[in-house]
Amino acid sequence: MVQSVQQVVAGVPSLRGVIVTAMPDCLLIDSWMRDNENWASEDVAAYFGDLIRANREGLKALHAWSAEMEVTIESTDMLLVLREISTDFVVGFIFERATPLGMVRLHVRRSMGILAEMLPKVQPEQRPRALRVADFLARYAPDPHTALQRAALRSGIPLELLKSPEKLSPEQLEIFERSVQDILGLETLSL
């Protein structure tokens, strides 16, 4: 049974590193890199999460949002592919720049299948609704950095309380959810 990212990508030619990021907090879950690489995996994981979030917002602005998206970045010395595994994880694959794109896609697809089975399954029902509402706001708000402040202003609930949404009373949760719907321009939240 596969236990680590290193086992998943063992033997993939031209691969320089793989970083698995938990969303929406952009925290490092697991990583592998060649011995000669010296990236700070925690920092890279945070940026990869931000890249996926920015890509999602760009696609929404173009009215082309898709649950099946991939970000590919080509630089002078590397080829980076970012893919989501559900809404809970982002995987970044860093290849040598000269690697043919078809080969990259083949290895990414194979690895993603194994990683999807390996990573923990997070079911929305396992988390309190207030946390799911807060995560939904952070994920889809036009400006995620100020979204919670906007929700506090709209709902009248103190920002400090919204930072710990699991402490909301049922009435406060209802008000918070309505404010999130207003901010996002939605009639309901698909949680």
N, C-alpha and C positions, 0 to 999 in steps of 0.2 A: 504494500500500500504506500502511495506517495505521501510524504510527510512535510516536504519543504519545497520552496521555489527552486532551490538548487537541483533537486531530484527531477523536477518537471523539465527543466531546460538543459539538463546534462547532455552534452554532445551536439547542441545546436551550433552549427558553424556561424562565424561572424557575429555572434551575439556578445555584446559587451556587458550588458547588465539587464536586470529585471527588477522593478520596484512595484510592490502592491500597496495601494493606499486605501484606507477606510474612508468612506464618505458619510456624512457631509463634513466631518471634522478634519479631513486631510491628514490623517495620522498614518505613520508607517506601520504596516502589518508584517511584511516580510520582504526580503530583498536578496539578490545575488548579484555580484559583479566580479569580473575578472580580477585576478590578483594585482594587476598593474593599474587598476582604476582607483581613484581616491575621492570619489564623491561622498558627500555627507548625505546618506540615504534619507534621513529624517527631513532635511531641507528639501531635497528633490521631491519627496512624497508630497509635501505641502504644495509645491509649485504645480505638480501634476494634477492634483485635485483642483487647483485654481484654473488651470488650463481647460479642464473638462467643463467646469462651471462657466467659464467665459465662452467656450465654444457653444455650449447649450444656449446661452443668452443670445449669441450672434445668430444662431439658427432660428431661434424664436423671433428675432427681429426681422428675419427674412421670410418668416412664415414657412419655414422648412424644418421645423423641429422633428426629430426622429428618435425613437428609443434605441435604435440600432445605429450608433454613430461611432466613428473612428477618427481620431486626430492623427495626422501624419505630418511630421516636421522634418524637413531635409536641411541639414547644415553642411558646412564644408567637411566636417570630419565624422558626422554621425547621422543616422536615420532613426528617428524616434516615432514610435507608434503607441498611442494611448487608446485603450479600450475599456469600456465599463463591463463589469460582471454584475448584473442587476443594478440597483441603485445604491448598493452598499459598498462596492469596491471598484477601484480603477487600477488597471495594470499598465505599467509603462515598460515597453520593450526598447532597449537601446542597441542598435546594430551598427556595424561598421558601415560607413557611407557607401562603399562600393557594392554592397549586397544587392542583388537584383530584387526589385520590389515584389515580384511574384513569389520568390523564395521567402521573403519576409512575411508576406501574407499567409503562406502555407504554414510556417512555423508559429506565427501568432495564433492562427485558427486552431492548430493542434494543441498548443499550450493552453489556450483559453478553455478548451473542453476539459482538460485535466484540472486546471485551477478552479473552474466552476464547481467541480465535485469536491475539491479539497477544502475550499474556504467554507467557513461556517454559514449556515443559512439563517438569515435574519427575517423572521416573519413579522409583519406589521402588528399582528395581534399580540405579540409578546411584549410590545412596548405600550406604555400608557398613551392614550389619545393625545393628551397635551404635548407630549414629546414629539409625536408624529406631526402635529400641527406646526410646532416650532421648526422641525426639520423641513417640512414642506415649504414653509415661508423662506427659510434660508436657501433652499435649493432653487426656488422659482421666482423670488423677488427680483425686481429690476436692479436693485442695489443691495446685495445681501449684507453689506457692512452696516447699513443703517436701517435695515428692515425691522429689526426688533424695536428700535426706537420709534419708528413710525407706528408700529402696532401698539406700543405703549401710549402714544399720543392719541391714537384713534379710539382705543378701548378704555382709557382712563385707568388702566392697571399699571402700577409702578414698574419701571424697567427692571429693577432688581428682582421683582417677583417673576417677571417673564423670563428672566435668565434661568430660573428654576421652575419651569412650567409644570412639573409634576406636583407642585405645591398649590396649584390653582384649585379653587372650589369649583363644583360643577357649574355654578352660575358664571364665575369668572372665565371658565373654559369656553362656555357658549359665547360670551362677549369677545374673547380673544379670537375664537374661530371666525366670528362674523367680521372682525377687523382684518383678519388675514384674507378672507374672501374679498373684502372691499379693496385692499391693497393690490391684490392680484387680478381684480376684475372678474372674479368667478362666482357663479351661483352656488356651487358646492365644491368641496375639496375631495379629490379621489384618494382617500387614505386606506 
